[in-house]
Amino acid sequence: MFAHNKRLQYTVRVSESNPGLANLLLEQFGGSQGELAAACRYFTQAMGEDDPGRKDMLLDIATEELSHLEVIGTIVGMLNKGAKGKLAEGVDSEADTYRSITGAGNDSHLTQVLYGGGPALVNSAGVPWSAAYVDSIGEPTADLRSNIAAEARAKIIYERLMNCTDDPGVKEALGFLMTREIAHQKSFEKALYSITPNFPPGKTPGDPAFTNVYFNMSQGDGDMRGSWNNGDQWNFVSNPKEQSAVDGGDGQASVVLKKAESAAVEAAALRSASDPQADPTTGAELGAAPQDAGPTATRRKAPKP
């Protein structure tokens, strides 16, 4: 059961209208790294969680993310309020109204005209929010790692948004939201490392023949060795011949077909076979200028009108 408290988690103070900034902030309202995506991600994980500690943590953080969605939505609404009123009442000339909502090349006219200046569930480019942003898989060690990465990405977005405004109230609120991403990362990481073992994710172990192999498949200037591919735990393989058919086979694909299937495949291959000796005239050649047609231009005459 949810109960709404009308007091925001963080006090929002906006010093002036700024539709362009409002449009950018939609990234954290209806974007892939935004607060709604986070709330849905953690809430759905909590519903499938059997561990009481992790379930409680996920529900706490999911609910807090909804409060952050409220903060962002409130800021967006305040930043749009001036333009919203002018557009609704038509107090300016058409040209002045248009300039006020498209200044500095922003796309806030979409928000103003389509959504009346309110915080729409779209990202800053106007792309609608999608449940595809919720990338849970139901394995705690995998989901917690994904959550850590999601909080890190959201923190970076908040940093970039803070660099786009000099409004002190907006900057402070964004700073608070950014800081909470750090706190959530810490909680998720503590929860991950309270699971032993937690790597590799899942139950099935990897094949020991390949678990500690590093294939150096991008060779040339810039090759680097470090703890990620160097040391006693790594078998570093650079020879291209040793990078294919690593299972000891011939590296070719094969399939066992029933007699009727094999006959059908052979018939289809025969019917669609290419003639390597053929040199048909193509539509591209017929429409090409003589200098672009290559050797065929000297032996083919243009069709008569």
C-alpha positions in Angstrom: 0.0 0.0 0.0 1.3 3.5 -0.9 0.4 6.7 0.8 1.4 10.1 -0.7 3.0 12.9 1.5 2.4 16.2 -0.2 5.7 17.5 1.1 8.6 16.9 -1.4 11.6 15.0 -0.2 13.7 18.0 -1.1 12.5 21.6 -1.3 12.4 22.9 -4.8 13.2 26.6 -5.5 13.2 27.7 -9.1 14.3 31.3 -9.8 13.0 31.8 -13.3 11.2 30.1 -16.2 13.4 28.1 -18.5 11.6 25.8 -21.0 14.8 24.6 -22.5 16.2 23.4 -19.2 12.8 21.8 -18.5 13.1 19.8 -21.7 16.5 18.6 -20.7 15.3 17.5 -17.3 12.7 15.2 -18.9 15.7 12.9 -19.4 15.4 12.0 -15.7 11.6 11.9 -15.8 10.8 9.7 -18.8 14.3 8.7 -20.0 16.1 5.4 -19.9 18.2 6.5 -16.9 15.4 8.3 -15.2 13.6 8.0 -12.0 10.5 6.2 -13.3 12.7 3.5 -14.9 14.6 3.1 -11.6 11.4 2.9 -9.5 9.9 0.2 -11.8 13.2 -1.7 -12.0 13.6 -2.0 -8.2 9.9 -2.5 -7.5 9.6 -5.5 -9.9 12.8 -6.9 -8.5 11.3 -6.7 -5.0 8.2 -8.5 -6.0 10.3 -11.5 -7.1 12.8 -11.4 -4.2 12.7 -14.1 -1.6 15.4 -12.7 0.7 13.7 -10.5 3.3 16.7 -8.0 3.5 17.0 -7.4 -0.2 13.2 -7.2 -0.6 13.0 -4.5 2.1 15.9 -2.6 0.6 14.5 -2.7 -3.0 11.0 -1.6 -1.8 12.6 1.3 0.1 14.7 2.5 -2.8 11.9 2.0 -5.3 9.6 4.2 -3.3 12.3 6.8 -2.9 12.8 6.8 -6.6 9.1 7.7 -7.0 9.7 10.7 -4.7 12.6 11.7 -6.9 10.3 11.5 -9.9 8.0 13.9 -8.1 10.9 16.3 -7.5 12.0 16.2 -11.1 8.4 16.6 -12.3 7.8 19.5 -10.0 11.0 21.3 -11.3 9.9 20.7 -14.9 6.5 22.1 -14.3 7.9 25.2 -12.6 10.5 25.8 -15.3 7.6 25.6 -17.9 5.1 27.6 -15.9 5.8 31.0 -17.5 5.8 29.7 -21.1 2.7 27.6 -20.3 0.7 30.6 -19.2 1.7 32.7 -22.1 0.9 30.0 -24.6 -2.4 29.1 -23.0 -3.6 32.7 -22.8 -2.0 34.0 -26.0 -0.7 37.1 -24.3 2.3 37.5 -26.7 2.5 37.8 -30.4 2.8 34.5 -32.3 6.5 35.2 -33.1 7.4 36.0 -29.5 5.6 33.0 -28.2 7.3 30.7 -30.7 10.7 32.2 -29.8 10.1 31.8 -26.1 9.6 28.1 -26.4 12.2 27.3 -29.0 15.0 29.5 -27.8 18.6 28.3 -27.9 17.5 25.5 -30.3 15.7 23.4 -27.7 12.7 21.2 -28.3 10.5 22.4 -25.5 7.8 23.4 -28.0 6.9 19.6 -28.1 6.3 19.7 -24.3 4.4 23.0 -24.4 2.1 22.3 -27.3 1.5 18.5 -26.8 1.5 18.4 -23.0 0.7 21.9 -21.9 4.0 22.4 -20.2 3.6 19.5 -17.8 6.2 16.8 -17.3 5.5 14.2 -20.0 6.7 10.7 -19.8 9.2 11.2 -22.6 12.9 11.8 -22.7 14.5 15.1 -23.7 14.1 14.1 -27.4 10.4 13.4 -27.1 10.7 9.6 -27.2 8.0 8.0 -25.0 9.0 6.1 -21.9 9.3 2.3 -22.4 9.1 -0.7 -20.1 12.1 -1.9 -22.1 14.1 0.3 -19.8 13.4 -2.1 -16.9 16.2 -4.6 -17.5 15.7 -7.0 -14.6 16.4 -10.7 -15.1 15.4 -12.2 -11.7 18.9 -13.3 -10.6 20.0 -11.1 -7.6 23.7 -11.1 -8.4 23.0 -10.0 -12.0 20.3 -7.5 -11.1 22.3 -5.9 -8.3 25.2 -5.3 -10.7 22.8 -3.8 -13.2 21.3 -1.6 -10.4 24.8 -0.3 -9.5 25.5 0.6 -13.1 22.1 2.2 -13.5 22.7 4.4 -10.5 26.1 5.3 -11.8 24.6 6.3 -15.2 21.9 8.4 -13.5 24.5 10.2 -11.4 26.4 11.2 -14.6 23.2 12.5 -16.2 22.6 14.6 -13.1 26.1 16.0 -13.2 25.6 17.0 -16.9 22.3 18.6 -16.1 23.8 20.6 -13.2 26.4 21.9 -15.7 23.5 23.2 -17.9 22.0 25.6 -15.3 23.1 28.5 -13.1 19.8 28.5 -11.2 20.9 27.9 -7.6 17.7 26.3 -6.5 17.6 23.9 -9.4 21.3 23.1 -9.0 20.9 22.3 -5.3 17.9 20.0 -6.0 19.8 18.2 -8.8 22.8 17.9 -6.5 20.6 16.2 -3.9 19.3 13.7 -6.4 22.8 13.0 -7.7 24.0 12.4 -4.2 21.2 9.9 -3.5 22.4 7.9 -6.6 25.7 7.5 -4.7 23.9 6.3 -1.6 21.9 3.8 -3.6 25.0 2.5 -5.3 26.5 1.8 -1.8 23.4 -0.1 -0.7 23.3 -2.2 -3.8 27.0 -3.0 -3.6 26.8 -3.9 0.1 23.8 -6.2 -0.8 25.8 -7.8 -3.7 28.8 -8.6 -1.6 26.6 -10.0 1.3 25.9 -12.9 -1.1 28.6 -15.5 -1.1 29.6 -16.5 -3.7 28.4 -13.8 -6.0 30.5 -14.4 -9.0 29.9 -15.7 -11.6 26.1 -14.8 -11.6 23.8 -17.7 -11.4 24.4 -21.3 -10.4 26.1 -23.1 -13.3 29.9 -22.8 -13.3 31.8 -21.8 -16.4 33.9 -24.2 -18.5 37.4 -24.2 -16.8 39.0 -24.5 -20.3 37.8 -21.0 -21.2 37.0 -19.2 -17.9 40.5 -17.7 -17.6 41.3 -17.2 -21.3 41.8 -13.8 -22.8 41.6 -13.7 -26.6 43.6 -10.8 -28.0 41.4 -10.2 -31.0 42.1 -6.6 -31.7 45.8 -6.4 -32.4 48.1 -3.6 -33.5 49.0 -0.2 -32.1 47.3 0.3 -28.8 47.6 -3.2 -27.5 47.8 -3.0 -23.7 48.3 -5.5 -20.9 46.9 -5.0 -17.4 45.2 -6.9 -14.6 42.2 -7.5 -17.0 44.3 -9.7 -19.3 47.7 -10.2 -17.6 48.9 -12.3 -14.7 48.8 -15.9 -13.4 45.0 -16.2 -13.7 45.0 -15.4 -17.4 46.0 -17.4 -20.5 46.7 -14.7 -23.0 46.0 -15.9 -26.6 47.3 -13.8 -29.5 47.8 -16.3 -32.2 44.8 -16.1 -34.6 45.0 -19.8 -35.4 44.5 -20.5 -31.7 41.4 -18.2 -31.5 39.2 -20.3 -33.8 37.9 -23.8 -33.4 39.0 -23.6 -29.7 36.8 -26.7 -29.0 39.2 -28.9 -31.0 36.8 -29.3 -33.9 37.2 -28.1 -37.5 35.3 -24.8 -36.8 32.6 -25.6 -39.4 28.9 -25.6 -38.8 27.0 -28.8 -39.3 23.5 -30.1 -38.9 21.9 -33.6 -39.0 18.8 -33.6 -41.2 16.2 -36.2 -41.9 16.2 -37.6 -45.4 13.1 -35.6 -46.5 14.6 -32.4 -45.1 18.0 -33.0 -46.8 16.2 -33.5 -50.2 14.2 -30.3 -49.8 17.4 -28.3 -48.9 19.2 -29.7 -51.9 16.3 -28.9 -54.2 16.1 -25.3 -52.9 19.9 -24.8 -53.3 19.8 -26.2 -56.9 16.8 -24.0 -57.8 18.4 -20.8 -56.4 22.0 -21.5 -57.5 24.0 -18.7 -59.1 25.9 -19.0 -62.4 29.5 -17.8 -61.9 29.9 -17.4 -65.7 26.8 -15.1 -66.1 27.3 -11.4 -66.7 23.7 -10.0 -66.9 22.9 -6.4 -67.7 21.6 -4.7 -64.6 19.3 -1.8 -64.2 22.1 0.2 -62.6 24.2 -0.3 -65.7 21.4 0.8 -68.0 21.0 4.0 -66.1 24.7 4.8 -65.6 26.6 7.5 -67.4 29.2 6.1 -69.9 32.1 7.1 -67.6 30.5 5.3 -64.7 29.5 2.1 -66.4 32.9 0.5 -66.5 34.0 -1.9 -69.2 30.4 -2.9 -70.0 29.8 0.6 -71.5 32.0 -0.3 -74.5 30.2 -3.5 -75.4 26.5 -2.6 -74.7 24.5 -0.2 -76.7 22.0 2.1 -75.1 18.4 1.0 -75.7 16.7 2.8 -78.6 14.0 5.3 -77.6 
